[in-house]
Amino acid sequence: FVDLPGYGYAKVSKSEREKWGKLIEGYLQKRQQLQKIILLIDIRHEVGSNDKMMYDWIKHYHDEVIVVATKMDKIKRSQVQKQLAVIRKGLGLSGNDKLIAFSSETKQGKDELWKIIEECLDTGKEANGEDKANDLE
């Protein structure tokens, strides 16, 4: 797991943000062990240009992007699907991408996200030739 620098709302200079962009792009290009990327987006906001750029970078290097729409507890329950549609359209999500509404406060979306992470771990073990039966011992 790697937490890359925040790019959207961090109060840093433009030159510092450009350095982060180069760092992130280099990481996405060269990190062969990288299996999945989880892109965190605030569900309360429209998709910003930095969000779209990050999604496009990830999509360029990976077939599937996992987008987690955070802070779900900060909007009305009736607005969740509408906001997810806004994110889906704003990013231009493809059919194999995943979009999960998530709240760290209420833990909604936690099980769905953990399931995806566990599937990645199982896939990684299989790719490395590890026997899943060993997990039962």
N, C-alpha and C positions, 0 to 999 in steps of 0.2 A: 504494500500500500504506500502510495506517495501522495502527499498533499502539495499540489503546485501552488505558486503564489496567486493570490486573488488578483483578478485583472479588471474587474468591473467597478468596484466602489472604493478600492484602496486609494488613499490620498498620497500619491507619489507623483514625482515629476514625469513628464512625457518621456524623457530619456531613460528613466528607470523602468518605466512600463515597456519601452522598446527592448531593453535588456531582458526583461522577463519573457517577452514574446520570443526572442531568439533562444533563450534557455528552454522554454517549453517546446518550441518547434524542434530543436535539436534532440530533446528527450523523446518526443514522439517518433522521430525518424530513426533513432539509433538504438533504442532500448528493445532488444529482441525478446526479452522475457515478458514484456508487457502484453498481457492477454486482453484486458478490458479496461475501459476508461469510464468513469462515472463523472458526468458533467452536472454540477449543481447550479440550479437557476432559481431565483426567488420567484415564487408563483404569483406574487402580488404585482409584478412589473411586466411591461411589454418586453419582448426579446430585444436586447440592445445590440448594437453593432459588434461589440466585443464578444457577446454571447454567440452571435452568428458566426463570427470569425473563428472562435474556438471550436464550435461544432464542425465547421467546414474543415478545419485542420484535423480534428479527430477523425472525421469521416474519410478524409483523404488517405489516412494510414490504417484505418480499421473498418471492417464491414459493418459492425454493430456499435452503436453508441447507446449507452445507458444514461438517460437524462433523469435527474431527480429534481422535482419541483419542490423546493423547500418552503418552510413557513406556512404550510397548509392551514395551520390553526389560526393564522392571522386574517383569514378571509372567511366569509360566510360559507357554510356547507353548500348552499345552493349555487355558489359561484365557482366551485372547484372545477367542474367539467368545462365550464366556459373558459376559465383561465388555462386549463390544460390544452384546449383547442387553440387558444391564442399562441401558446408555446409551440405546439405541434406545427402550426402554420408558419409562425415566425422563424423557426429553425429550418423548416422544410424537411421534417423527419421522414425517413424512408420506412418502409414496411417492417424491416427487421430491427429497427431501433426500438428501445423500450423507454416508456415515459411513466414515471412513478410519482404520485403525489405523496409528500412526506411531511411529517411533523415530528420534531424532536420533543416537543412538549407532550403530545398525546400518544406518540409512538405509532401513529397511523402510517402505513407504508413500510414499517420496519421489517415485518415478516417477509413481505414480497421482495424487498431489497436483499435481505439475508439469503433468501432462496437463490437469487441470481448469483450472489457472491459464492455461495456454496457450490453451485453448479460450475462456476469458473474454477474453483479449487479442485473439484472432481475431474474436470476436463484436463487440468494441468497435470494431475497425477497420472491420468491415462496416457497423456502425451509423453510423459517421462518414463512410461513403462511400469509404474507402480501398480500393484494389484490392489483393487478396491477391497478385496476380501481381508487384507491386512488391517483395514480400518475397524473390522469387527472384533479383532483380538483384544 
